[in-house]
């Protein structure tokens, strides 16, 4: 029995590793089109910034490790161009045909194409792969550009603007909408804007495509597009988001074919509908489930709530679930409460932290939240995400028994204060 995995980064290698644990005798082959596997893509902006000195520090495992320690064959530079499922074969670019009994498609995503004049010029970059980061780093070192434009105010765009500014460039951030992080949250956007302006990043909201030729360097960060072409040609169905449709076992409409990671949809636990939220944390979980079931297990992936955090010049900005605008579009009747309090006792240097909670006015069920500040952000957003996973109501959150000691928190944690305020409104 051979399990073939297409894609050797987060989802693919999680699938392979999990399958090996469940079935020591299974033959497992991973095909990766790029030159590197198992690297931390979320660390790429910090390598560009200079906080990470060598690109190799981002590589977690090598093909040799998987061969020796896991008995998994990992081939790099092996680009799959088609899948012939009736024959159980994957066809490589060089014409080679690789047989499989079961298949995991973990082809990931690619930067979304933008119709911007000059987007193909040598000074225009994306920041998606290890090679992208190394080329951008080399350009900064060799060309020493002075002015940069970043297109897109999502996670990568914000981190790229931060990294380039810390390299001494004058940076302009251009966003075609009026908000950051695709969230439709005016207050969150205002907080991020104030932070960017404090560090002298120029902002252009509701902007058309910039004149790339007038800058020394450009980074395009307008989102991701799932790599689904070879899957579709093989008969795999797509979902409402344009990514691969899977069930809770990560199986596609083709028996024995699974999909995981940035090429696949996931159930959004707040809306109850499929969503496309390409994040490394989700990819690893999906891959683990796909690998288990491909090896004969019966695992299931419950879904996501869209939790993410980004560093903007030392300020953590975190989101989970739905904003008010998103909740309204999904048919809820949302209300929200936003408070600013100390992250810990002031005599221990507590800094201001802002917490917003969103709930449905009819059911009092929590729908989402956001947190931003210079410390304590990650812990609070994780509390809110946990509440969303458990479909908690506002009164449940008010009663949470959260830790307190002056060096770490306040007697009334900011999450509890926000819940108390929200309770008055629902």
Buried (B, 14 or more C-beta within 10 A) or exposed (E): EBBBBBBBBBBBBBBBBBBBEBBEEBBBBBBBBBEBBBBBBBBBBBBBBEEBEEBEEBBEBBBEBBEEEBEBBBBBEBEBBBBEBEEBBBBBEEEEEBEBEBBBBBBBBBBEEBEBEBBEEEBBBBBBBBEBBBBBBEBBEEEEBEBBBBBBBBBBBBBBBBBBBBBEBBBBBBBBBEBBBBBBBEBBBEBBBEBBEEBEBEBBBEBEBBEBEEBBBBBBBBBBBBBBEBBEEBEBEBBEBEBBBBEBBBBBEBEBBBBBBBBBBBBBBBBEEBBBBBBBEBBBBBBBBBBBBBBEBEBEBEBBBBBBBBBBBEBBBBBBBBBBBBBBEBEBEBBBBBBBBBBBBEEBEBEEBBBBBBBBEEBBBBBBBBBBBBBBBEBBBBBBBBBBBEEBBBEBBBEBEBEEEEEBBBEEBBBBBBBBBBBEEB
